[in-house]
Amino acid sequence: MVAQNDKQNSGKNKANIDNDSKQSISNKKVSAEVLDKGGEIRNGEELDAQAISDWLREQGIEVAGEPQVTQFSGGASNWTYRLQYENYDLILRRPPKGTKAKSAHDMVREYTVQKALTDTYPYVPKMVALCTDESIIGADFYIMERMEGIIPRANLPKEVNLDPEQTRELCINVIDALIELHDIDYQDNADLVALGRGDGYCERQVSGWSKRYVKAKTPNVPSYALVRQWLSKHTPEDSKTCVIHNDWRFDNVVLDATDATQVIGVLDWEMATLGDPLMDLGSALAYWIEADDNIVMQQSRRQPTHLKGMMTRSEVVDYYLQKTGLEIDNWTFYEVFGLFRLAGIVQQIYYRYYHKQTKNPAFKNFWIINHVLHAKCLKLIAQYEGEVLFTSHVQPHLKDIGVDKATVEQLPSPIQKVIKGILPKGYFE
């Protein structure tokens, strides 16, 4: 068991949480309807609240009574619960059952990164305790203070009415928070330095996600053979090394409930590391669904980037480069990588559903999303290479084209139409 609240200073007072430091808006006049809140616990994802309470008290955290436990529905990866005690309002994070890639659900890393960033990055929640004793609830978990505010999911709460100018301000503030993270001087922080593996981040990511995708592949999804080959061939040198979040989305930020243009928190740090900031940006833009994107992407949208006033993906890249001074020779690489990485994440989640390791119905059609991501990757590659070169030099070397065509033909007709509308001309000829 590991409880990261200074075991040497044991005693009931050693882990008391500073209530004055909580991100609370209890004294502000805001509608409770806009605040992010949990709901009913999903079937098969129940939490042993008694075991958690007993463990917290063993750590010197004197929670009063037994908690009201709710579960947040937004995440498709780690499970997140709210524990409302009489005297504390806490969040518990744990990995899902049937985890395919343990490195993507590393509670120790997630906890350590946030604790290490406490003094340099104002948007991390306050950490409370970490447990690596799986006998408590069957997995590692950690506890943090709840940050009370708005989480902008697929849509903003209906009570939050931002005009296009305010929406643009929100967009800029979210991007600026990412830039602020990338600007942190991490070299004097041993916990942050320990995250890195040196130069070659881009190359490791392409190789690593290729292996993870192949390992999690199911019979009904594309092989991504051409995409994986193209990324490997076009991998650049690292632009620089910095702290990256690796899962940057609007639904991983917390907004001030009294001013929804202002960011007060950033959540979900389990994939944070030291790496190339342009890879972080490319991964973030894979989730960036614009108002004119296809219907499948619109239906899977997880953040309100479709709103009038939001930047386009191209505008985000231009803004980021202007603010940071970084230069790019081949942005297509980062954009394709972001989409392929998202496909890997989607596939790892779908793998658990396919093999009945989770019953969450939200994952049922993830295989269809994977087809759309594949088509988007191929379209970007074709645009980069030029349609003629793509069909004459790139496409003929794809050994798995018959396999990919067969999987597309399994899709419902309306989805096939969307896919073939994205794919380069003559891809299946």
C-alpha positions as a Markdown table, in Angstrom:
| # | Residue | x | y | z |
|---|---|---|---|---|
| 1 | Met | 0.0 | 0.0 | 0.0 |
| 2 | Val | 1.2 | 3.5 | -0.8 |
| 3 | Ala | -0.4 | 6.6 | 0.6 |
| 4 | Gln | 1.3 | 9.7 | -0.7 |
| 5 | Asn | 0.6 | 11.9 | 2.3 |
| 6 | Asp | 3.8 | 11.6 | 4.2 |
| 7 | Lys | 3.7 | 8.4 | 6.2 |
| 8 | Gln | 6.4 | 9.7 | 8.5 |
| 9 | Asn | 4.0 | 12.3 | 10.0 |
| 10 | Ser | 1.3 | 9.9 | 10.8 |
| 11 | Gly | -1.7 | 10.9 | 12.9 |
| 12 | Lys | -5.2 | 12.1 | 12.4 |
| 13 | Asn | -4.1 | 15.6 | 11.5 |
| 14 | Lys | -1.4 | 14.8 | 9.0 |
| 15 | Ala | -3.7 | 14.6 | 6.0 |
| 16 | Asn | -6.3 | 17.1 | 6.8 |
| 17 | Ile | -7.4 | 18.9 | 3.7 |
| 18 | Asp | -7.3 | 22.7 | 3.7 |
| 19 | Asn | -10.9 | 23.5 | 3.1 |
| 20 | Asp | -10.0 | 27.1 | 2.3 |
| 21 | Ser | -7.9 | 26.0 | -0.7 |
| 22 | Lys | -10.8 | 24.1 | -2.4 |
| 23 | Gln | -11.9 | 25.3 | -5.7 |
| 24 | Ser | -15.4 | 26.1 | -4.4 |
| 25 | Ile | -18.0 | 28.5 | -5.7 |
| 26 | Ser | -20.5 | 27.8 | -2.8 |
| 27 | Asn | -20.7 | 31.5 | -2.0 |
| 28 | Lys | -21.3 | 32.5 | -5.6 |
| 29 | Lys | -24.7 | 32.8 | -7.1 |
| 30 | Val | -24.7 | 30.2 | -9.8 |
| 31 | Ser | -27.3 | 27.7 | -10.9 |
| 32 | Ala | -26.6 | 24.2 | -9.7 |
| 33 | Glu | -27.7 | 23.0 | -13.1 |
| 34 | Val | -24.5 | 24.2 | -14.8 |
| 35 | Leu | -22.2 | 22.4 | -12.4 |
| 36 | Asp | -20.7 | 19.1 | -13.5 |
| 37 | Lys | -22.1 | 16.2 | -11.4 |
| 38 | Gly | -22.1 | 12.5 | -11.3 |
| 39 | Gly | -25.0 | 10.1 | -11.9 |
| 40 | Glu | -25.9 | 6.5 | -11.2 |
| 41 | Ile | -23.2 | 4.0 | -11.1 |
| 42 | Arg | -23.0 | 1.8 | -14.2 |
| 43 | Asn | -23.8 | -1.9 | -13.9 |
| 44 | Gly | -20.6 | -3.8 | -13.2 |
| 45 | Glu | -18.7 | -0.7 | -12.1 |
| 46 | Glu | -19.9 | -0.6 | -8.4 |
| 47 | Leu | -17.5 | 0.8 | -5.8 |
| 48 | Asp | -16.9 | -0.6 | -2.3 |
| 49 | Ala | -17.5 | 2.6 | -0.4 |
| 50 | Gln | -17.0 | 1.1 | 3.0 |
| 51 | Ala | -13.6 | -0.2 | 2.0 |
| 52 | Ile | -12.7 | 3.2 | 0.7 |
| 53 | Ser | -13.8 | 5.0 | 3.8 |
| 54 | Asp | -11.9 | 2.6 | 6.1 |
| 55 | Trp | -8.8 | 3.0 | 4.0 |
| 56 | Leu | -9.1 | 6.8 | 4.1 |
| 57 | Arg | -9.4 | 6.8 | 7.9 |
| 58 | Glu | -6.3 | 4.6 | 8.1 |
| 59 | Gln | -4.4 | 7.3 | 6.3 |
| 60 | Gly | -5.5 | 9.8 | 8.9 |
| 61 | Ile | -8.2 | 11.4 | 6.7 |
| 62 | Glu | -11.1 | 11.6 | 9.1 |
| 63 | Val | -14.1 | 11.4 | 6.7 |
| 64 | Ala | -17.4 | 11.8 | 8.5 |
| 65 | Gly | -20.2 | 9.3 | 7.9 |
| 66 | Glu | -20.5 | 7.2 | 4.7 |
| 67 | Pro | -20.4 | 8.9 | 1.4 |
| 68 | Gln | -23.0 | 9.5 | -1.3 |
| 69 | Val | -21.3 | 7.8 | -4.3 |
| 70 | Thr | -22.0 | 8.9 | -7.9 |
| 71 | Gln | -20.2 | 8.1 | -11.1 |
| 72 | Phe | -19.2 | 10.5 | -13.9 |
| 73 | Ser | -20.3 | 9.4 | -17.3 |
| 74 | Gly | -18.0 | 11.5 | -19.5 |
| 75 | Gly | -14.8 | 9.3 | -19.5 |
| 76 | Ala | -14.4 | 6.4 | -21.8 |
| 77 | Ser | -11.2 | 5.2 | -20.1 |
| 78 | Asn | -10.6 | 5.4 | -16.3 |
| 79 | Trp | -13.6 | 5.3 | -14.0 |
| 80 | Thr | -14.3 | 8.4 | -12.0 |
| 81 | Tyr | -16.5 | 8.6 | -8.9 |
| 82 | Arg | -17.6 | 11.4 | -6.6 |
| 83 | Leu | -17.5 | 10.6 | -2.8 |
| 84 | Gln | -19.6 | 13.2 | -0.9 |
| 85 | Tyr | -18.9 | 12.9 | 2.8 |
| 86 | Glu | -20.4 | 15.2 | 5.5 |
| 87 | Asn | -17.1 | 17.0 | 5.7 |
| 88 | Tyr | -15.3 | 16.3 | 2.4 |
| 89 | Asp | -16.1 | 16.3 | -1.3 |
| 90 | Leu | -13.7 | 14.0 | -3.0 |
| 91 | Ile | -13.0 | 12.4 | -6.4 |
| 92 | Leu | -11.8 | 8.8 | -6.8 |
| 93 | Arg | -10.1 | 7.6 | -10.0 |
| 94 | Arg | -9.4 | 4.0 | -10.8 |
| 95 | Pro | -8.6 | 2.0 | -14.0 |
| 96 | Pro | -11.4 | 0.0 | -15.7 |
| 97 | Lys | -11.7 | -3.8 | -15.5 |
| 98 | Gly | -10.2 | -5.8 | -18.3 |
| 99 | Thr | -7.6 | -3.2 | -19.0 |
| 100 | Lys | -5.7 | -3.9 | -22.3 |
| 101 | Ala | -2.8 | -1.5 | -21.8 |
| 102 | Lys | -1.8 | -0.9 | -18.2 |
| 103 | Ser | 0.4 | 2.0 | -19.2 |
| 104 | Ala | -2.7 | 3.9 | -20.3 |
| 105 | His | -4.3 | 3.6 | -16.9 |
| 106 | Asp | -1.4 | 4.2 | -14.6 |
| 107 | Met | -2.8 | 5.7 | -11.4 |
| 108 | Val | 0.7 | 6.2 | -9.8 |
| 109 | Arg | 1.8 | 8.3 | -12.8 |
| 110 | Glu | -1.4 | 10.3 | -12.9 |
| 111 | Tyr | -1.2 | 11.1 | -9.2 |
| 112 | Thr | 2.5 | 11.8 | -9.2 |
| 113 | Val | 2.3 | 14.2 | -12.2 |
| 114 | Gln | -0.4 | 16.3 | -10.7 |
| 115 | Lys | 1.3 | 16.4 | -7.3 |
| 116 | Ala | 4.6 | 17.4 | -9.0 |
| 117 | Leu | 2.8 | 20.2 | -11.0 |
| 118 | Thr | 1.2 | 21.7 | -7.9 |
| 119 | Asp | 3.6 | 24.7 | -7.5 |
| 120 | Thr | 4.1 | 25.5 | -11.2 |
| 121 | Tyr | 0.7 | 24.9 | -12.9 |
| 122 | Pro | -2.4 | 26.5 | -11.3 |
| 123 | Tyr | -4.9 | 24.2 | -13.0 |
| 124 | Val | -4.2 | 20.8 | -11.3 |
| 125 | Pro | -6.5 | 19.5 | -8.6 |
| 126 | Lys | -5.2 | 19.0 | -5.1 |
| 127 | Met | -4.1 | 15.4 | -4.5 |
| 128 | Val | -5.2 | 13.7 | -1.3 |
| 129 | Ala | -3.9 | 10.1 | -1.3 |
| 130 | Leu | -2.7 | 7.3 | -3.5 |
| 131 | Cys | -3.3 | 3.5 | -3.0 |
| 132 | Thr | -1.5 | 0.7 | -4.8 |
| 133 | Asp | -2.9 | -2.0 | -2.6 |
| 134 | Glu | -5.2 | -3.8 | -5.0 |
| 135 | Ser | -6.8 | -5.7 | -2.1 |
| 136 | Ile | -8.8 | -2.6 | -1.2 |
| 137 | Ile | -11.0 | -2.3 | -4.3 |
| 138 | Gly | -9.2 | -4.6 | -6.8 |
| 139 | Ala | -7.1 | -1.9 | -8.5 |
| 140 | Asp | -4.8 | 1.0 | -7.8 |
| 141 | Phe | -6.7 | 4.2 | -7.2 |
| 142 | Tyr | -6.2 | 7.8 | -6.0 |
| 143 | Ile | -8.2 | 10.4 | -4.2 |
| 144 | Met | -8.3 | 14.1 | -5.0 |
| 145 | Glu | -10.4 | 17.1 | -4.0 |
| 146 | Arg | -13.3 | 17.9 | -6.3 |
| 147 | Met | -13.0 | 21.0 | -8.4 |
| 148 | Glu | -16.5 | 22.5 | -8.7 |
| 149 | Gly | -17.3 | 24.0 | -12.0 |
| 150 | Ile | -18.5 | 23.4 | -15.6 |
| 151 | Ile | -17.0 | 20.7 | -17.7 |
| 152 | Pro | -17.7 | 21.4 | -21.4 |
| 153 | Arg | -18.7 | 18.1 | -22.9 |
| 154 | Ala | -20.3 | 17.6 | -26.3 |
| 155 | Asn | -22.5 | 20.6 | -25.5 |
| 156 | Leu | -22.3 | 23.4 | -23.0 |
| 157 | Pro | -25.1 | 23.3 | -20.3 |
| 158 | Lys | -28.2 | 24.9 | -21.8 |
| 159 | Glu | -28.0 | 27.5 | -19.0 |
| 160 | Val | -24.6 | 28.7 | -20.4 |
| 161 | Asn | -25.2 | 31.0 | -23.3 |
| 162 | Leu | -22.0 | 32.2 | -24.9 |
| 163 | Asp | -22.1 | 34.5 | -27.9 |
| 164 | Pro | -19.5 | 33.9 | -30.7 |
| 165 | Glu | -17.1 | 36.4 | -29.1 |
| 166 | Gln | -17.2 | 34.7 | -25.7 |
| 167 | Thr | -16.9 | 31.3 | -27.4 |
| 168 | Arg | -13.7 | 32.5 | -29.1 |
| 169 | Glu | -12.4 | 33.7 | -25.7 |
| 170 | Leu | -13.1 | 30.3 | -24.2 |
| 171 | Cys | -11.4 | 28.6 | -27.1 |
| 172 | Ile | -8.3 | 30.8 | -26.8 |
| 173 | Asn | -8.1 | 30.3 | -23.0 |
| 174 | Val | -8.2 | 26.5 | -23.4 |
| 175 | Ile | -5.4 | 26.7 | -26.0 |
| 176 | Asp | -3.4 | 29.1 | -23.8 |
| 177 | Ala | -3.7 | 26.7 | -20.9 |
| 178 | Leu | -2.1 | 24.0 | -23.1 |
| 179 | Ile | 0.7 | 26.4 | -24.2 |
| 180 | Glu | 1.3 | 27.4 | -20.5 |
| 181 | Leu | 1.8 | 23.7 | -19.7 |
| 182 | His | 4.2 | 23.3 | -22.6 |
| 183 | Asp | 6.2 | 26.3 | -21.3 |
| 184 | Ile | 6.8 | 24.8 | -17.8 |
| 185 | Asp | 10.5 | 24.5 | -16.8 |
| 186 | Tyr | 10.5 | 20.9 | -15.6 |
| 187 | Gln | 14.2 | 20.3 | -15.3 |
| 188 | Asp | 14.5 | 21.0 | -11.6 |
| 189 | Asn | 11.6 | 18.7 | -10.7 |
| 190 | Ala | 12.8 | 15.1 | -10.2 |
| 191 | Asp | 9.3 | 13.6 | -10.5 |
| 192 | Leu | 8.7 | 15.4 | -13.9 |
| 193 | Val | 12.2 | 14.6 | -15.2 |
| 194 | Ala | 11.6 | 10.9 | -14.4 |
| 195 | Leu | 8.7 | 10.9 | -16.9 |
| 196 | Gly | 11.0 | 11.3 | -19.8 |
| 197 | Arg | 13.0 | 8.8 | -21.9 |
| 198 | Gly | 15.1 | 11.2 | -23.9 |
| 199 | Asp | 15.1 | 12.1 | -27.5 |
| 200 | Gly | 13.2 | 10.1 | -30.0 |
| 201 | Tyr | 9.7 | 10.7 | -28.6 |
| 202 | Cys | 8.0 | 10.9 | -32.0 |
| 203 | Glu | 9.6 | 7.7 | -33.2 |
| 204 | Arg | 8.7 | 5.8 | -30.0 |
| 205 | Gln | 5.1 | 7.0 | -30.3 |
| 206 | Val | 4.6 | 5.9 | -33.9 |
| 207 | Ser | 6.2 | 2.5 | -33.1 |
| 208 | Gly | 4.3 | 2.1 | -29.8 |
| 209 | Trp | 0.8 | 3.0 | -31.1 |
| 210 | Ser | 1.4 | 0.8 | -34.1 |
| 211 | Lys | 2.1 | -2.2 | -31.9 |
| 212 | Arg | -0.8 | -1.3 | -29.5 |
| 213 | Tyr | -3.3 | -1.0 | -32.4 |
| 214 | Val | -2.3 | -4.4 | -33.9 |
| 215 | Lys | -2.5 | -6.0 | -30.5 |
| 216 | Ala | -6.0 | -4.6 | -29.9 |
| 217 | Lys | -7.3 | -5.1 | -33.4 |
| 218 | Thr | -10.6 | -7.0 | -33.9 |
| 219 | Pro | -11.8 | -8.6 | -37.2 |
| 220 | Asn | -14.3 | -5.8 | -38.0 |
| 221 | Val | -11.9 | -2.8 | -38.1 |
| 222 | Pro | -9.3 | -1.6 | -40.7 |
| 223 | Ser | -5.7 | -2.7 | -40.5 |
| 224 | Tyr | -4.3 | 0.8 | -40.8 |
| 225 | Ala | -1.4 | -0.8 | -42.6 |
| 226 | Leu | -0.8 | 2.1 | -45.1 |
| 227 | Val | -1.2 | 4.7 | -42.3 |
| 228 | Arg | 1.3 | 2.9 | -40.1 |
| 229 | Gln | 3.7 | 2.6 | -42.9 |
| 230 | Trp | 3.4 | 6.2 | -43.9 |
| 231 | Leu | 3.8 | 7.5 | -40.4 |
| 232 | Ser | 6.9 | 5.5 | -39.9 |
| 233 | Lys | 8.4 | 6.8 | -43.2 |
| 234 | His | 7.6 | 10.5 | -42.4 |
| 235 | Thr | 8.5 | 10.6 | -38.6 |
| 236 | Pro | 10.3 | 13.8 | -37.9 |
| 237 | Glu | 12.9 | 14.6 | -35.2 |
| 238 | Asp | 11.5 | 16.0 | -32.0 |
| 239 | Ser | 10.7 | 19.7 | -32.1 |
| 240 | Lys | 11.5 | 20.0 | -28.4 |
| 241 | Thr | 10.9 | 18.3 | -25.1 |
| 242 | Cys | 8.4 | 19.5 | -22.5 |
| 243 | Val | 5.6 | 18.4 | -20.2 |
| 244 | Ile | 2.6 | 17.2 | -22.3 |
| 245 | His | -0.8 | 16.3 | -21.2 |
| 246 | Asn | -1.4 | 13.7 | -24.0 |
| 247 | Asp | -5.2 | 13.8 | -23.6 |
| 248 | Trp | -6.0 | 17.5 | -24.1 |
| 249 | Arg | -9.7 | 18.0 | -24.7 |
| 250 | Phe | -12.4 | 20.5 | -23.6 |
| 251 | Asp | -14.1 | 17.8 | -21.5 |
| 252 | Asn | -10.9 | 17.5 | -19.6 |
| 253 | Val | -11.0 | 21.1 | -18.4 |
| 254 | Val | -13.1 | 22.7 | -15.7 |
| 255 | Leu | -14.6 | 26.1 | -16.3 |
| 256 | Asp | -15.5 | 28.8 | -13.8 |
| 257 | Ala | -19.3 | 28.5 | -13.2 |
| 258 | Thr | -19.6 | 32.2 | -12.9 |
| 259 | Asp | -17.6 | 32.9 | -16.1 |
| 260 | Ala | -17.6 | 29.9 | -18.5 |
| 261 | Thr | -14.8 | 31.5 | -20.6 |
| 262 | Gln | -12.3 | 31.0 | -17.8 |
| 263 | Val | -10.4 | 27.7 | -17.2 |
| 264 | Ile | -9.9 | 26.8 | -13.5 |
| 265 | Gly | -8.8 | 23.2 | -13.8 |
| 266 | Val | -7.4 | 20.5 | -16.0 |
| 267 | Leu | -8.2 | 16.8 | -15.4 |
| 268 | Asp | -7.3 | 13.3 | -16.6 |
| 269 | Trp | -3.5 | 13.3 | -16.4 |
| 270 | Glu | -2.9 | 9.5 | -16.7 |
| 271 | Met | -1.1 | 9.8 | -20.1 |
| 272 | Ala | 1.0 | 12.9 | -19.2 |
| 273 | Thr | 4.7 | 12.6 | -19.9 |
| 274 | Leu | 7.7 | 14.4 | -21.3 |
| 275 | Gly | 7.4 | 14.6 | -25.1 |
| 276 | Asp | 7.0 | 16.7 | -28.2 |
| 277 | Pro | 4.4 | 19.5 | -27.8 |
| 278 | Leu | 3.5 | 19.3 | -31.5 |
| 279 | Met | 2.5 | 15.6 | -30.9 |
| 280 | Asp | 0.3 | 16.9 | -28.0 |
| 281 | Leu | -1.3 | 19.4 | -30.3 |
| 282 | Gly | -1.9 | 16.9 | -33.1 |
| 283 | Ser | -3.5 | 14.5 | -30.6 |
| 284 | Ala | -5.7 | 17.3 | -29.3 |
| 285 | Leu | -6.9 | 18.3 | -32.7 |
| 286 | Ala | -8.0 | 14.7 | -33.5 |
| 287 | Tyr | -11.0 | 15.4 | -31.1 |
| 288 | Trp | -11.6 | 18.8 | -32.7 |
| 289 | Ile | -14.9 | 18.3 | -34.6 |
| 290 | Glu | -16.0 | 21.3 | -36.7 |
| 291 | Ala | -19.5 | 22.2 | -37.6 |
| 292 | Asp | -19.2 | 20.9 | -41.2 |
| 293 | Asp | -17.5 | 17.5 | -40.3 |
| 294 | Asn | -19.3 | 14.3 | -41.3 |
| 295 | Ile | -22.3 | 13.0 | -39.4 |
| 296 | Val | -20.4 | 10.1 | -37.7 |
| 297 | Met | -17.9 | 12.5 | -36.2 |
| 298 | Gln | -20.6 | 14.8 | -35.2 |
| 299 | Gln | -22.4 | 12.0 | -33.3 |
| 300 | Ser | -19.2 | 11.0 | -31.6 |
| 301 | Arg | -18.2 | 14.6 | -30.7 |
| 302 | Arg | -17.1 | 15.0 | -27.1 |
| 303 | Gln | -16.5 | 18.8 | -26.9 |
| 304 | Pro | -18.3 | 21.9 | -28.2 |
| 305 | Thr | -15.8 | 22.8 | -30.9 |
| 306 | His | -18.7 | 23.0 | -33.4 |
| 307 | Leu | -20.0 | 26.3 | -31.9 |
| 308 | Lys | -19.9 | 29.5 | -33.8 |
| 309 | Gly | -16.8 | 31.4 | -32.6 |
| 310 | Met | -14.6 | 28.4 | -32.1 |
| 311 | Met | -11.4 | 28.3 | -34.1 |
| 312 | Thr | -11.0 | 25.8 | -36.9 |
| 313 | Arg | -8.3 | 23.1 | -36.6 |
| 314 | Ser | -6.2 | 25.2 | -39.1 |
| 315 | Glu | -6.6 | 28.3 | -37.0 |
| 316 | Val | -5.6 | 26.5 | -33.8 |
| 317 | Val | -2.4 | 25.4 | -35.5 |
| 318 | Asp | -1.6 | 28.9 | -36.7 |
| 319 | Tyr | -2.4 | 30.4 | -33.3 |
| 320 | Tyr | -0.3 | 27.8 | -31.4 |
| 321 | Leu | 2.7 | 28.3 | -33.7 |
| 322 | Gln | 2.5 | 32.1 | -33.5 |
| 323 | Lys | 2.4 | 32.0 | -29.7 |
| 324 | Thr | 5.2 | 29.4 | -29.2 |
| 325 | Gly | 7.5 | 30.3 | -32.1 |
| 326 | Leu | 7.8 | 26.7 | -33.2 |
| 327 | Glu | 8.0 | 25.8 | -36.9 |
| 328 | Ile | 6.6 | 22.8 | -38.8 |
| 329 | Asp | 7.8 | 21.3 | -42.1 |
| 330 | Asn | 5.0 | 18.7 | -42.3 |
| 331 | Trp | 1.9 | 19.3 | -40.2 |
| 332 | Thr | 0.2 | 16.4 | -42.0 |
| 333 | Phe | 2.3 | 14.0 | -40.0 |
| 334 | Tyr | 1.1 | 15.4 | -36.6 |
| 335 | Glu | -2.5 | 15.5 | -37.8 |
| 336 | Val | -2.4 | 11.9 | -39.1 |
| 337 | Phe | -0.6 | 10.7 | -36.0 |
| 338 | Gly | -3.3 | 12.3 | -33.8 |
| 339 | Leu | -6.1 | 10.5 | -35.7 |
| 340 | Phe | -4.2 | 7.2 | -35.7 |
| 341 | Arg | -3.5 | 7.5 | -32.0 |
| 342 | Leu | -7.2 | 8.3 | -31.3 |
| 343 | Ala | -8.0 | 5.2 | -33.4 |
| 344 | Gly | -5.7 | 3.2 | -31.1 |
| 345 | Ile | -7.4 | 4.5 | -28.0 |
| 346 | Val | -10.9 | 3.9 | -29.5 |
| 347 | Gln | -9.8 | 0.4 | -30.4 |
| 348 | Gln | -8.4 | -0.5 | -27.0 |
| 349 | Ile | -11.7 | 0.6 | -25.5 |
| 350 | Tyr | -13.7 | -1.3 | -28.1 |
| 351 | Tyr | -11.5 | -4.4 | -27.6 |
| 352 | Arg | -12.8 | -4.6 | -24.0 |
| 353 | Tyr | -16.4 | -4.4 | -25.2 |
| 354 | Tyr | -15.9 | -6.9 | -28.1 |
| 355 | His | -14.4 | -9.4 | -25.6 |
| 356 | Lys | -17.2 | -8.7 | -23.1 |
| 357 | Gln | -14.8 | -7.2 | -20.5 |
| 358 | Thr | -17.2 | -4.2 | -20.2 |
| 359 | Lys | -20.9 | -3.9 | -20.8 |
| 360 | Asn | -20.9 | -0.2 | -21.3 |
| 361 | Pro | -23.3 | 0.3 | -24.3 |
| 362 | Ala | -21.5 | 3.6 | -25.2 |
| 363 | Phe | -18.7 | 1.5 | -26.7 |
| 364 | Lys | -20.9 | -0.7 | -29.0 |
| 365 | Asn | -20.3 | 1.3 | -32.2 |
| 366 | Phe | -16.7 | 2.4 | -31.6 |
| 367 | Trp | -15.6 | 0.1 | -34.5 |
| 368 | Ile | -17.6 | 2.3 | -36.9 |
| 369 | Ile | -15.8 | 5.4 | -35.6 |
| 370 | Asn | -12.5 | 3.6 | -36.3 |
| 371 | His | -13.4 | 3.3 | -40.0 |
| 372 | Val | -14.1 | 7.0 | -40.2 |
| 373 | Leu | -10.8 | 7.8 | -38.6 |
| 374 | His | -9.0 | 5.5 | -41.0 |
| 375 | Ala | -10.6 | 7.2 | -44.0 |
| 376 | Lys | -9.6 | 10.7 | -42.6 |
| 377 | Cys | -6.0 | 9.5 | -42.3 |
| 378 | Leu | -6.0 | 8.2 | -45.9 |
| 379 | Lys | -7.5 | 11.4 | -47.2 |
| 380 | Leu | -4.8 | 13.5 | -45.4 |
| 381 | Ile | -2.0 | 11.3 | -46.7 |
| 382 | Ala | -3.4 | 11.5 | -50.3 |
| 383 | Gln | -3.6 | 15.3 | -50.0 |
| 384 | Tyr | 0.0 | 15.4 | -48.9 |
| 385 | Glu | 1.3 | 13.0 | -51.5 |
| 386 | Gly | -1.0 | 14.2 | -54.3 |
| 387 | Glu | -3.8 | 12.1 | -55.6 |
| 388 | Val | -1.7 | 10.8 | -58.6 |
| 389 | Leu | 1.3 | 9.8 | -56.5 |
| 390 | Phe | -1.0 | 8.3 | -53.9 |
| 391 | Thr | -2.7 | 6.0 | -56.3 |
| 392 | Ser | 0.3 | 5.2 | -58.4 |
| 393 | His | 3.1 | 4.8 | -55.8 |
| 394 | Val | 1.6 | 4.6 | -52.3 |
| 395 | Gln | -1.6 | 2.6 | -52.6 |
| 396 | Pro | -0.1 | -0.3 | -54.7 |
| 397 | His | 2.2 | -1.2 | -51.9 |
| 398 | Leu | -0.6 | -1.8 | -49.4 |
| 399 | Lys | -0.8 | -5.5 | -49.0 |
| 400 | Asp | -3.9 | -5.4 | -46.7 |
| 401 | Ile | -6.1 | -3.4 | -49.1 |
| 402 | Gly | -8.4 | -6.5 | -49.6 |
| 403 | Val | -8.8 | -6.8 | -45.8 |
| 404 | Asp | -9.6 | -3.1 | -45.4 |
| 405 | Lys | -12.1 | -3.2 | -48.2 |
| 406 | Ala | -13.8 | -6.2 | -46.7 |
| 407 | Thr | -14.2 | -4.5 | -43.4 |
| 408 | Val | -15.8 | -1.4 | -45.0 |
| 409 | Glu | -18.3 | -3.6 | -46.8 |
| 410 | Gln | -19.5 | -4.9 | -43.4 |
| 411 | Leu | -20.7 | -1.4 | -42.5 |
| 412 | Pro | -24.3 | -0.3 | -42.8 |
| 413 | Ser | -24.9 | 1.4 | -46.2 |
| 414 | Pro | -25.2 | 5.0 | -44.8 |
| 415 | Ile | -21.9 | 4.6 | -43.0 |
| 416 | Gln | -20.2 | 3.1 | -46.2 |
| 417 | Lys | -21.4 | 6.2 | -48.0 |
| 418 | Val | -19.7 | 8.5 | -45.4 |
| 419 | Ile | -16.5 | 6.5 | -45.6 |
| 420 | Lys | -16.3 | 6.4 | -49.4 |
| 421 | Gly | -17.1 | 10.1 | -49.4 |
| 422 | Ile | -13.9 | 10.7 | -47.4 |
| 423 | Leu | -11.5 | 8.2 | -49.0 |
| 424 | Pro | -9.2 | 9.3 | -51.9 |
| 425 | Lys | -10.6 | 8.7 | -55.3 |
| 426 | Gly | -10.1 | 5.1 | -56.6 |
| 427 | Tyr | -8.9 | 3.8 | -53.2 |
| 428 | Phe | -10.7 | 0.5 | -53.7 |
| 429 | Glu | -10.2 | 0.2 | -57.5 |
